[in-house]
Amino acid sequence: MPDLPTPRPMRRKLIVLGSVLVGAVIGFVAVSSIGGYQRAAPGDPDCKPAVVLSKRLAPLVHGEVAALTMASAPLKLPDLAFLDADGNQKKLSDWRGRTVLVNLWATWCVPCRKEMPALDALQGKLGGPDFQVVAINIDTRDAGKPKAFLKDANLTKLDYFTDTGAKVFQDLKGIGRALGMPTSVLVDGAGCEIATIAGPAEWDSEDAVKLIKAAVKPTAASF
């Protein structure tokens, strides 16, 4: 009688299969936990009013400000640090309680230079105790060049702010809010994002002024 084939080692197969199943379960739990955390993450509760305001402002996002991206989730900006014209340290939190248009610009950025007169005009029209344009220069060489540019262009309404290490750009890039130059972020009095734009805008246009006014005093605005 011929020898029968030797049965395959079922125990080993079961061990391997069991290991695969355990690995799959662990992977699924890990992914589910990460996904659940991401879905459950509420953002900064202080910034929920900024999202509500952003939705109210959405009908005004057209024309010269059509490229604005409105905040859809609560996001508090990093407390950006930079210097004023006298070399004193400033932080974004210095403007708590005021609506701020944070703008990053540089003299080597052609769209930035073209946008600066509009920002200067916007500051002249709306700048005051409730609103300010905070335009931060990030030239890393020749510290005198940005000031000379503003002087030559007769841009006198804007306060001068600078960060020669360009850390403000990296800070905003780290939260996905600085993808190029210029970059502008409209921020409420709690330091929360209302809207962001990558690229220039006609900030002194009727469309922009109406939107900024509505952001500063939403209760008095007609949407």
C-alpha positions in Angstrom: 0.0 0.0 0.0 1.6 3.4 -1.0 2.4 6.0 1.6 -0.3 8.7 2.0 0.8 12.4 1.6 1.9 13.9 4.9 -0.7 16.5 6.0 0.4 20.1 6.0 1.1 21.6 9.4 -2.2 23.2 10.2 -1.0 24.7 13.5 1.5 26.9 11.7 -1.1 28.1 9.2 -3.4 28.9 12.1 -0.7 30.9 13.9 0.2 32.8 10.7 -3.5 33.5 10.0 -4.1 34.6 13.6 -1.1 37.0 13.4 -2.5 38.6 10.2 -5.9 39.0 11.8 -4.5 40.5 14.9 -2.4 42.9 12.9 -5.4 43.9 10.8 -7.5 44.5 13.9 -4.8 46.6 15.5 -4.4 48.6 12.3 -8.1 49.1 12.1 -8.4 50.3 15.7 -5.4 52.7 15.2 -6.8 54.2 12.0 -10.3 54.4 13.6 -8.9 56.1 16.6 -7.0 58.6 14.6 -9.9 59.3 12.3 -12.3 59.5 15.3 -9.9 62.0 17.0 -9.8 64.1 13.8 -13.5 64.0 13.4 -14.1 64.8 17.1 -11.5 67.6 17.3 -13.6 70.8 17.9 -10.9 73.3 17.4 -10.5 76.3 19.7 -13.9 77.0 21.2 -13.0 80.7 21.3 -13.0 80.6 17.5 -16.5 79.3 16.9 -17.9 82.8 16.6 -15.4 83.5 13.9 -16.8 80.6 11.8 -20.3 81.9 12.4 -19.2 85.3 11.3 -17.5 83.8 8.2 -20.7 82.2 7.1 -22.6 85.4 7.5 -19.9 87.3 5.4 -20.0 84.7 2.6 -22.5 86.6 0.5 -20.1 89.5 0.4 -17.3 87.4 -1.1 -17.4 88.5 -4.7 -15.9 90.9 -7.1 -12.5 92.2 -5.9 -12.5 89.8 -2.9 -13.9 86.7 -4.7 -10.6 84.9 -4.0 -11.1 84.9 -0.3 -11.4 81.5 1.4 -13.8 81.8 4.3 -13.1 79.9 7.6 -15.1 76.7 7.8 -13.6 75.4 11.1 -12.4 77.1 14.3 -8.8 78.1 13.9 -6.7 80.4 16.2 -3.6 81.8 14.6 -0.2 81.4 16.2 0.7 84.5 18.3 2.9 85.9 15.5 5.9 87.8 16.7 7.7 90.6 14.8 9.2 94.1 15.2 7.8 97.6 14.7 9.7 100.4 13.0 11.6 101.2 16.2 12.7 97.6 16.7 10.3 96.9 19.6 8.8 93.5 19.7 5.1 93.1 18.8 2.8 90.2 18.8 -0.5 89.5 17.1 -2.1 89.3 20.6 -1.3 93.0 21.0 -4.4 93.6 18.8 -6.8 91.4 20.9 -10.3 93.0 20.7 -9.7 94.4 17.3 -10.3 93.0 13.8 -7.0 92.8 12.0 -5.9 92.2 8.4 -2.6 90.4 8.7 -0.6 90.8 5.5 2.8 89.3 4.6 4.8 91.1 2.0 8.3 91.5 0.6 10.0 93.9 -1.9 11.1 91.0 -4.0 7.5 90.0 -4.5 6.0 91.9 -7.5 2.3 91.2 -6.6 3.1 92.4 -3.0 4.5 95.7 -4.2 1.4 96.2 -6.4 -0.9 95.5 -3.6 0.6 97.8 -1.0 -1.1 101.0 -2.1 -4.5 99.3 -1.7 -3.6 98.2 1.8 -2.4 101.6 2.6 -5.6 103.1 1.4 -7.7 100.6 3.3 -5.8 101.5 6.5 -6.6 105.2 5.7 -10.3 104.5 5.3 -11.0 102.1 8.1 -8.0 102.1 10.4 -8.8 103.0 14.0 -9.6 101.5 17.4 -11.7 98.7 15.9 -9.5 97.7 12.9 -5.9 97.8 11.6 -4.0 96.5 8.7 -0.9 94.8 10.1 1.4 94.4 7.1 4.6 92.5 8.0 7.6 92.7 5.7 9.7 89.6 5.5 12.7 90.8 3.5 15.6 88.9 4.9 18.3 91.1 3.3 18.9 94.9 3.2 16.7 96.1 6.0 16.5 99.6 4.6 14.9 98.5 1.3 11.3 98.0 2.6 11.3 101.3 4.3 12.6 103.0 1.2 10.0 101.4 -0.9 7.2 102.6 1.4 8.6 106.1 1.4 9.2 106.3 -2.3 5.6 105.1 -2.9 4.3 107.6 -0.4 2.5 104.9 1.6 2.2 106.7 4.9 -1.0 105.2 6.5 0.5 101.8 7.2 2.6 101.2 10.3 5.8 99.5 9.6 6.4 95.9 10.8 9.1 93.5 10.0 10.4 90.0 10.5 13.8 89.6 8.9 13.8 85.9 9.8 10.5 85.3 8.0 9.3 83.2 10.9 5.8 84.6 10.6 5.6 83.1 7.1 6.7 79.7 8.5 4.2 80.0 11.4 1.3 80.6 9.0 2.6 77.9 6.6 2.6 75.5 9.5 -1.2 75.8 9.8 -1.7 75.8 6.0 -2.3 79.6 5.7 0.8 80.7 3.8 1.2 79.0 0.5 2.8 81.9 -1.4 3.2 85.7 -1.4 1.4 87.9 -0.6 -0.7 86.2 2.0 -3.5 87.9 4.0 -5.5 86.6 6.8 -8.6 88.5 8.3 -8.5 87.9 12.0 -11.2 88.6 14.6 -10.6 90.1 18.1 -9.9 86.7 19.6 -7.1 86.0 17.2 -9.2 83.6 15.1 -9.3 83.3 11.3 -12.3 84.8 9.5 -10.9 84.5 6.0 -7.6 83.9 4.1 -6.4 84.8 0.7 -3.3 83.6 -1.2 -2.4 86.4 -3.6 -3.2 90.1 -3.9 -6.5 91.8 -3.7 -7.9 95.3 -4.3 -8.3 96.1 -0.6 -9.5 99.6 -1.1 -12.3 98.6 -3.5 -15.9 98.9 -2.6 -16.2 95.1 -2.3 -13.4 94.9 0.2 -14.4 97.9 2.3 -17.9 96.6 2.6 -16.7 93.1 3.7 -14.2 94.6 6.2 -16.8 96.9 7.7 -19.2 93.9 8.1 -16.5 91.9 9.8 -15.7 94.7 12.2 -19.3 95.5 13.1 -21.4 92.6 12.0 -24.5 93.7 14.0 -24.7 96.9 12.1 -24.1 95.4 8.7 -26.8 94.4 6.2 -26.0 91.1 4.5 
